[in-house]
Amino acid sequence: MKCEEIRERMLDAAAGLAKPTADETKHIATCAACTEQWKSLRATMTVLDEWHTPEPSPYFDVRLQARLREEMAKVPSGWRYWLRRPVLAAALTVLMGIGVGLFFTHDNGIYNPGEQASNSELAEPGSAVSDLQSLDKNHDLLSDFELLDDLDVQQSVSANP
């Protein structure tokens, strides 16, 4: 076996998580570098097994709770705090609603000031010019009605042979 393969598995074996195979044991006994590495890992694991974690201070929880109360009592600042306020949120909602409403009421979102000027110059309602202007605006709608009329004629012809 190669030393690299042995060293990859050596940490688990030194920690006691896996037992070294016979080939690994034989290689460690014959290879000086692997033997030194094995001894070093075993010594490290022994020290780690003996080490005990220190207990926290008995006043740790008390100080932590006091610090949490202090932090919560501070007046928050910054732009994130302002976004949490309900008045600002409501104002932003109303402004967005107005913006969306204006977008969809101006000819599918296209604002054309020249067109508004021509709309203000509309002829008097009921006059011939006014009728022509409304027909131009509703050309698509009226063409759909013509298609419906043609469809009715075709159905009546096919019903009465």
KEDRENTI-863328 format. One record per atom (N, C-alpha, C): residue in one letter; atom name; x, y, z; residue number from 1. Coordinates in pm, whole numbers. Example, Ala and Ser with C-alpha at 12.3 -4.5 7.8 and 13.67 -1.06 7.14 Angstrom:
BEGIN
resn; name; east; north; up; resi
A; N; 1319; -569; 780; 1
A; CA; 1230; -450; 780; 1
A; C; 1320; -330; 780; 1
S; N; 1285; -225; 708; 2
S; CA; 1367; -106; 714; 2
S; C; 1290; 3; 787; 2
***
This chain:
BEGIN
resn; name; east; north; up; resi
M; N; 85; -119; 0; 1
M; CA; 0; 0; 0; 1
M; C; 88; 124; 0; 1
K; N; 34; 230; -53; 2
K; CA; 108; 355; -58; 2
K; C; 88; 432; 72; 2
C; N; 186; 514; 104; 3
C; CA; 180; 593; 226; 3
C; C; 61; 690; 224; 3
E; N; 29; 745; 109; 4
E; CA; -82; 841; 99; 4
E; C; -216; 774; 135; 4
E; N; -236; 652; 90; 5
E; CA; -359; 580; 122; 5
E; C; -367; 549; 271; 5
I; N; -254; 512; 329; 6
I; CA; -249; 481; 473; 6
I; C; -279; 607; 553; 6
R; N; -219; 720; 516; 7
R; CA; -236; 844; 592; 7
R; C; -380; 896; 584; 7
E; N; -449; 867; 474; 8
E; CA; -589; 908; 463; 8
E; C; -676; 836; 565; 8
R; N; -646; 709; 591; 9
R; CA; -726; 628; 684; 9
R; C; -670; 629; 826; 9
M; N; -550; 684; 842; 10
M; CA; -481; 679; 971; 10
M; C; -555; 760; 1079; 10
L; N; -614; 872; 1045; 11
L; CA; -682; 956; 1144; 11
L; C; -801; 882; 1207; 11
D; N; -880; 815; 1124; 12
D; CA; -992; 738; 1178; 12
D; C; -944; 624; 1267; 12
A; N; -835; 559; 1225; 13
A; CA; -782; 448; 1305; 13
A; C; -725; 499; 1437; 13
A; N; -657; 613; 1435; 14
A; CA; -597; 669; 1557; 14
A; C; -706; 716; 1653; 14
A; N; -818; 763; 1601; 15
A; CA; -927; 810; 1685; 15
A; C; -1009; 693; 1739; 15
G; N; -988; 576; 1686; 16
G; CA; -1061; 459; 1733; 16
G; C; -1193; 439; 1661; 16
L; N; -1214; 511; 1551; 17
L; CA; -1339; 497; 1475; 17
L; C; -1336; 377; 1382; 17
A; N; -1214; 338; 1341; 18
A; CA; -1200; 222; 1252; 18
A; C; -1073; 147; 1293; 18
K; N; -1074; 18; 1274; 19
K; CA; -955; -61; 1306; 19
K; C; -867; -70; 1181; 19
P; N; -735; -56; 1199; 20
P; CA; -647; -70; 1082; 20
P; C; -644; -215; 1033; 20
T; N; -639; -229; 903; 21
T; CA; -633; -364; 845; 21
T; C; -493; -422; 867; 21
A; N; -478; -549; 835; 22
A; CA; -348; -616; 852; 22
A; C; -243; -552; 761; 22
D; N; -282; -516; 638; 23
D; CA; -187; -453; 546; 23
D; C; -143; -317; 600; 23
E; N; -239; -242; 657; 24
E; CA; -205; -111; 711; 24
E; C; -112; -124; 831; 24
T; N; -140; -218; 917; 25
T; CA; -55; -240; 1035; 25
T; C; 87; -281; 992; 25
K; N; 95; -368; 893; 26
K; CA; 225; -412; 842; 26
K; C; 301; -294; 782; 26
H; N; 232; -208; 705; 27
H; CA; 297; -93; 642; 27
H; C; 345; 6; 749; 27
I; N; 264; 30; 851; 28
I; CA; 302; 124; 956; 28
I; C; 426; 72; 1031; 28
A; N; 434; -57; 1050; 29
A; CA; 549; -116; 1120; 29
A; C; 676; -107; 1037; 29
T; N; 666; -111; 906; 30
T; CA; 785; -111; 820; 30
T; C; 825; 27; 772; 30
C; N; 732; 123; 763; 31
C; CA; 762; 256; 709; 31
C; C; 788; 352; 826; 31
A; N; 907; 414; 828; 32
A; CA; 946; 502; 938; 32
A; C; 859; 628; 942; 32
A; N; 828; 686; 826; 33
A; CA; 749; 809; 822; 33
A; C; 606; 783; 871; 33
C; N; 549; 671; 830; 34
C; CA; 412; 637; 872; 34
C; C; 410; 602; 1021; 34
T; N; 517; 536; 1071; 35
T; CA; 524; 503; 1213; 35
T; C; 528; 630; 1296; 35
E; N; 608; 728; 1252; 36
E; CA; 616; 856; 1324; 36
E; C; 481; 928; 1322; 36
Q; N; 417; 926; 1210; 37
Q; CA; 284; 990; 1197; 37
Q; C; 183; 920; 1287; 37
W; N; 187; 788; 1291; 38
W; CA; 94; 710; 1374; 38
W; C; 114; 743; 1523; 38
K; N; 240; 749; 1566; 39
K; CA; 270; 781; 1706; 39
K; C; 222; 922; 1741; 39
S; N; 243; 1013; 1650; 40
S; CA; 202; 1152; 1673; 40
S; C; 49; 1163; 1685; 40
L; N; -23; 1095; 1596; 41
L; CA; -169; 1097; 1600; 41
L; C; -223; 1031; 1727; 41
R; N; -163; 919; 1768; 42
R; CA; -208; 852; 1889; 42
R; C; -185; 940; 2012; 42
A; N; -70; 1012; 2017; 43
A; CA; -41; 1102; 2129; 43
A; C; -142; 1217; 2131; 43
T; N; -175; 1269; 2016; 44
T; CA; -273; 1378; 2008; 44
T; C; -410; 1330; 2054; 44
M; N; -450; 1212; 2011; 45
M; CA; -581; 1160; 2051; 45
M; C; -585; 1131; 2201; 45
T; N; -474; 1088; 2258; 46
T; CA; -469; 1063; 2402; 46
T; C; -488; 1194; 2479; 46
V; N; -419; 1299; 2435; 47
V; CA; -434; 1430; 2501; 47
V; C; -577; 1481; 2486; 47
L; N; -634; 1465; 2370; 48
L; CA; -772; 1511; 2349; 48
L; C; -871; 1432; 2434; 48
D; N; -845; 1305; 2455; 49
D; CA; -933; 1223; 2540; 49
D; C; -928; 1268; 2685; 49
E; N; -812; 1316; 2730; 50
E; CA; -797; 1360; 2869; 50
E; C; -848; 1502; 2892; 50
W; N; -861; 1579; 2789; 51
W; CA; -899; 1720; 2802; 51
W; C; -1047; 1733; 2836; 51
H; N; -1078; 1819; 2929; 52
H; CA; -1215; 1846; 2967; 52
H; C; -1246; 1992; 2935; 52
T; N; -1363; 2016; 2885; 53
T; CA; -1402; 2154; 2852; 53
T; C; -1427; 2231; 2981; 53
P; N; -1385; 2356; 2984; 54
P; CA; -1408; 2435; 3105; 54
P; C; -1557; 2469; 3119; 54
E; N; -1602; 2477; 3242; 55
E; CA; -1741; 2512; 3268; 55
E; C; -1757; 2663; 3252; 55
P; N; -1868; 2707; 3198; 56
P; CA; -1888; 2852; 3186; 56
P; C; -1909; 2914; 3324; 56
S; N; -1888; 3042; 3329; 57
S; CA; -1905; 3115; 3455; 57
S; C; -2049; 3101; 3503; 57
P; N; -2070; 3092; 3635; 58
P; CA; -2207; 3079; 3684; 58
P; C; -2291; 3202; 3653; 58
Y; N; -2227; 3314; 3626; 59
Y; CA; -2300; 3438; 3596; 59
Y; C; -2317; 3462; 3445; 59
F; N; -2278; 3364; 3367; 60
F; CA; -2286; 3380; 3222; 60
F; C; -2429; 3406; 3175; 60
D; N; -2524; 3325; 3221; 61
D; CA; -2663; 3341; 3179; 61
D; C; -2720; 3475; 3223; 61
V; N; -2685; 3517; 3343; 62
V; CA; -2736; 3645; 3395; 62
V; C; -2684; 3760; 3309; 62
R; N; -2553; 3757; 3279; 63
R; CA; -2496; 3864; 3197; 63
R; C; -2552; 3860; 3055; 63
L; N; -2573; 3742; 3002; 64
L; CA; -2629; 3731; 2867; 64
L; C; -2770; 3789; 2862; 64
Q; N; -2854; 3757; 2961; 65
Q; CA; -2990; 3810; 2964; 65
Q; C; -2989; 3962; 2977; 65
A; N; -2899; 4016; 3059; 66
A; CA; -2889; 4161; 3075; 66
A; C; -2847; 4226; 2944; 66
R; N; -2754; 4167; 2876; 67
R; CA; -2709; 4222; 2748; 67
R; C; -2821; 4218; 2644; 67
L; N; -2898; 4111; 2643; 68
L; CA; -3011; 4101; 2550; 68
L; C; -3115; 4209; 2579; 68
R; N; -3143; 4234; 2708; 69
R; CA; -3238; 4341; 2743; 69
R; C; -3187; 4477; 2697; 69
E; N; -3056; 4502; 2714; 70
E; CA; -2998; 4628; 2669; 70
E; C; -3012; 4646; 2519; 70
E; N; -2982; 4541; 2444; 71
E; CA; -2990; 4549; 2298; 71
E; C; -3133; 4570; 2251; 71
M; N; -3229; 4506; 2318; 72
M; CA; -3368; 4522; 2277; 72
M; C; -3423; 4659; 2316; 72
A; N; -3364; 4722; 2420; 73
A; CA; -3411; 4853; 2463; 73
A; C; -3356; 4965; 2374; 73
K; N; -3250; 4939; 2301; 74
K; CA; -3194; 5041; 2212; 74
K; C; -3295; 5078; 2105; 74
V; N; -3294; 5205; 2067; 75
V; CA; -3382; 5252; 1960; 75
V; C; -3317; 5212; 1828; 75
P; N; -3386; 5131; 1751; 76
P; CA; -3328; 5090; 1623; 76
P; C; -3316; 5208; 1528; 76
S; N; -3217; 5205; 1444; 77
S; CA; -3200; 5311; 1346; 77
S; C; -3163; 5248; 1213; 77
G; N; -3170; 5330; 1112; 78
G; CA; -3134; 5282; 978; 78
G; C; -3257; 5266; 892; 78
W; N; -3234; 5238; 766; 79
W; CA; -3343; 5232; 669; 79
W; C; -3432; 5112; 691; 79
R; N; -3379; 5003; 746; 80
R; CA; -3462; 4885; 768; 80
R; C; -3570; 4911; 873; 80
Y; N; -3535; 4992; 973; 81
Y; CA; -3633; 5024; 1076; 81
Y; C; -3751; 5100; 1016; 81
W; N; -3722; 5191; 924; 82
W; CA; -3829; 5271; 865; 82
W; C; -3920; 5187; 778; 82
L; N; -3868; 5084; 718; 83
L; CA; -3953; 4999; 634; 83
L; C; -4049; 4915; 718; 83
R; N; -4018; 4898; 845; 84
R; CA; -4104; 4817; 931; 84
R; C; -4224; 4896; 982; 84
R; N; -4219; 5024; 971; 85
R; CA; -4327; 5105; 1026; 85
R; C; -4451; 5090; 939; 85
P; N; -4566; 5068; 1000; 86
P; CA; -4688; 5044; 922; 86
P; C; -4734; 5165; 841; 86
V; N; -4712; 5285; 890; 87
V; CA; -4755; 5404; 816; 87
V; C; -4678; 5414; 686; 87
L; N; -4550; 5394; 693; 88
L; CA; -4468; 5401; 572; 88
L; C; -4505; 5290; 475; 88
A; N; -4529; 5172; 528; 89
A; CA; -4568; 5060; 441; 89
A; C; -4701; 5090; 372; 89
A; N; -4795; 5147; 443; 90
A; CA; -4924; 5180; 382; 90
A; C; -4907; 5288; 276; 90
A; N; -4824; 5388; 304; 91
A; CA; -4800; 5495; 206; 91
A; C; -4735; 5439; 79; 91
L; N; -4639; 5350; 97; 92
L; CA; -4575; 5290; -20; 92
L; C; -4674; 5206; -101; 92
T; N; -4763; 5138; -33; 93
T; CA; -4864; 5057; -102; 93
T; C; -4958; 5146; -184; 93
V; N; -5001; 5256; -126; 94
V; CA; -5090; 5348; -197; 94
V; C; -5018; 5408; -318; 94
L; N; -4892; 5449; -300; 95
L; CA; -4818; 5505; -413; 95
L; C; -4799; 5404; -525; 95
M; N; -4770; 5280; -488; 96
M; CA; -4756; 5178; -592; 96
M; C; -4888; 5153; -663; 96
G; N; -4998; 5154; -589; 97
G; CA; -5129; 5136; -651; 97
G; C; -5161; 5248; -747; 97
I; N; -5129; 5370; -709; 98
I; CA; -5152; 5484; -798; 98
I; C; -5066; 5472; -923; 98
G; N; -4940; 5433; -904; 99
G; CA; -4851; 5418; -1019; 99
G; C; -4899; 5311; -1116; 99
V; N; -4941; 5198; -1064; 100
V; CA; -4991; 5091; -1150; 100
V; C; -5121; 5134; -1218; 100
G; N; -5207; 5202; -1145; 101
G; CA; -5332; 5250; -1205; 101
G; C; -5306; 5349; -1316; 101
L; N; -5214; 5441; -1296; 102
L; CA; -5182; 5537; -1402; 102
L; C; -5118; 5468; -1522; 102
F; N; -5038; 5368; -1495; 103
F; CA; -4973; 5296; -1604; 103
F; C; -5076; 5230; -1696; 103
F; N; -5178; 5168; -1638; 104
F; CA; -5274; 5096; -1719; 104
F; C; -5387; 5182; -1774; 104
T; N; -5405; 5304; -1726; 105
T; CA; -5513; 5388; -1778; 105
T; C; -5469; 5476; -1893; 105
H; N; -5342; 5493; -1916; 106
H; CA; -5294; 5576; -2026; 106
H; C; -5258; 5491; -2147; 106
D; N; -5354; 5444; -2220; 107
D; CA; -5333; 5371; -2345; 107
D; C; -5226; 5263; -2330; 107
N; N; -5251; 5169; -2243; 108
N; CA; -5162; 5055; -2219; 108
N; C; -5023; 5099; -2175; 108
G; N; -5014; 5204; -2098; 109
G; CA; -4887; 5243; -2042; 109
G; C; -4806; 5336; -2129; 109
I; N; -4855; 5375; -2244; 110
I; CA; -4780; 5464; -2333; 110
I; C; -4836; 5604; -2314; 110
Y; N; -4753; 5694; -2268; 111
Y; CA; -4796; 5831; -2244; 111
Y; C; -4757; 5912; -2366; 111
N; N; -4854; 5973; -2430; 112
N; CA; -4830; 6052; -2549; 112
N; C; -4899; 6187; -2532; 112
P; N; -4824; 6293; -2496; 113
P; CA; -4887; 6423; -2471; 113
P; C; -4954; 6480; -2595; 113
G; N; -4902; 6453; -2713; 114
G; CA; -4963; 6504; -2836; 114
G; C; -5101; 6446; -2858; 114
E; N; -5120; 6322; -2818; 115
E; CA; -5250; 6258; -2834; 115
E; C; -5354; 6321; -2742; 115
Q; N; -5312; 6362; -2624; 116
Q; CA; -5406; 6427; -2533; 116
Q; C; -5451; 6560; -2591; 116
A; N; -5359; 6631; -2655; 117
A; CA; -5397; 6759; -2715; 117
A; C; -5499; 6737; -2825; 117
S; N; -5483; 6630; -2905; 118
S; CA; -5579; 6606; -3012; 118
S; C; -5713; 6562; -2954; 118
N; N; -5712; 6491; -2840; 119
N; CA; -5838; 6451; -2778; 119
N; C; -5914; 6570; -2724; 119
S; N; -5842; 6675; -2681; 120
S; CA; -5910; 6792; -2628; 120
S; C; -5971; 6874; -2741; 120
E; N; -5926; 6851; -2864; 121
E; CA; -5980; 6924; -2979; 121
E; C; -6092; 6846; -3047; 121
L; N; -6155; 6756; -2976; 122
L; CA; -6264; 6678; -3034; 122
L; C; -6378; 6769; -3074; 122
A; N; -6442; 6729; -3177; 123
A; CA; -6555; 6808; -3225; 123
A; C; -6672; 6792; -3130; 123
E; N; -6767; 6874; -3148; 124
E; CA; -6888; 6873; -3065; 124
E; C; -6958; 6739; -3077; 124
P; N; -7000; 6680; -2965; 125
P; CA; -7066; 6550; -2972; 125
P; C; -7192; 6555; -3058; 125
G; N; -7208; 6452; -3139; 126
G; CA; -7324; 6444; -3226; 126
G; C; -7298; 6499; -3364; 126
S; N; -7185; 6565; -3384; 127
S; CA; -7156; 6618; -3518; 127
S; C; -7093; 6508; -3603; 127
A; N; -7083; 6534; -3730; 128
A; CA; -7029; 6434; -3823; 128
A; C; -6882; 6408; -3794; 128
V; N; -6808; 6511; -3760; 129
V; CA; -6666; 6494; -3731; 129
V; C; -6649; 6408; -3605; 129
S; N; -6729; 6433; -3505; 130
S; CA; -6723; 6355; -3381; 130
S; C; -6755; 6208; -3409; 130
D; N; -6854; 6183; -3495; 131
D; CA; -6890; 6045; -3529; 131
D; C; -6776; 5975; -3601; 131
L; N; -6709; 6044; -3691; 132
L; CA; -6597; 5985; -3764; 132
L; C; -6480; 5953; -3669; 132
Q; N; -6457; 6044; -3574; 133
Q; CA; -6350; 6019; -3479; 133
Q; C; -6380; 5897; -3393; 133
S; N; -6501; 5881; -3348; 134
S; CA; -6535; 5764; -3266; 134
S; C; -6531; 5636; -3349; 134
L; N; -6568; 5644; -3478; 135
L; CA; -6558; 5526; -3564; 135
L; C; -6413; 5485; -3584; 135
D; N; -6324; 5583; -3599; 136
D; CA; -6182; 5551; -3613; 136
D; C; -6128; 5482; -3487; 136
K; N; -6170; 5530; -3373; 137
K; CA; -6122; 5470; -3248; 137
K; C; -6176; 5328; -3230; 137
N; N; -6296; 5303; -3277; 138
N; CA; -6359; 5173; -3254; 138
N; C; -6358; 5084; -3378; 138
H; N; -6263; 5104; -3466; 139
H; CA; -6256; 5029; -3591; 139
H; C; -6244; 4878; -3564; 139
D; N; -6159; 4839; -3472; 140
D; CA; -6142; 4695; -3443; 140
D; C; -6271; 4634; -3389; 140
L; N; -6339; 4706; -3304; 141
L; CA; -6463; 4655; -3247; 141
L; C; -6568; 4638; -3356; 141
L; N; -6577; 4735; -3443; 142
L; CA; -6678; 4727; -3549; 142
L; C; -6644; 4618; -3651; 142
S; N; -6515; 4597; -3677; 143
S; CA; -6479; 4490; -3770; 143
S; C; -6516; 4354; -3711; 143
D; N; -6508; 4338; -3580; 144
D; CA; -6551; 4214; -3516; 144
D; C; -6701; 4194; -3536; 144
F; N; -6778; 4301; -3529; 145
F; CA; -6923; 4289; -3552; 145
F; C; -6952; 4246; -3696; 145
E; N; -6873; 4293; -3791; 146
E; CA; -6892; 4252; -3930; 146
E; C; -6867; 4103; -3945; 146
L; N; -6765; 4051; -3875; 147
L; CA; -6737; 3907; -3879; 147
L; C; -6853; 3828; -3822; 147
L; N; -6915; 3880; -3716; 148
L; CA; -7030; 3812; -3657; 148
L; C; -7148; 3812; -3754; 148
D; N; -7168; 3925; -3824; 149
D; CA; -7276; 3931; -3923; 149
D; C; -7254; 3829; -4033; 149
D; N; -7130; 3818; -4083; 150
D; CA; -7099; 3719; -4186; 150
D; C; -7124; 3578; -4136; 150
L; N; -7091; 3552; -4011; 151
L; CA; -7111; 3421; -3951; 151
L; C; -7261; 3389; -3942; 151
D; N; -7343; 3488; -3903; 152
D; CA; -7488; 3467; -3897; 152
D; C; -7546; 3436; -4033; 152
V; N; -7497; 3506; -4136; 153
V; CA; -7545; 3482; -4274; 153
V; C; -7510; 3340; -4318; 153
Q; N; -7387; 3297; -4288; 154
Q; CA; -7346; 3162; -4328; 154
Q; C; -7428; 3055; -4256; 154
Q; N; -7456; 3076; -4129; 155
Q; CA; -7535; 2979; -4054; 155
Q; C; -7678; 2973; -4105; 155
S; N; -7733; 3088; -4142; 156
S; CA; -7872; 3086; -4192; 156
S; C; -7880; 3021; -4329; 156
V; N; -7775; 3037; -4413; 157
V; CA; -7774; 2975; -4544; 157
V; C; -7760; 2824; -4529; 157
S; N; -7676; 2779; -4438; 158
S; CA; -7657; 2636; -4421; 158
S; C; -7779; 2572; -4355; 158
A; N; -7853; 2648; -4275; 159
A; CA; -7973; 2593; -4211; 159
A; C; -8088; 2581; -4310; 159
N; N; -8097; 2670; -4411; 160
N; CA; -8203; 2670; -4511; 160
N; C; -8146; 2634; -4647; 160
P; N; -8132; 2509; -4682; 161
P; CA; -8074; 2472; -4813; 161
P; C; -8168; 2489; -4928; 161
***
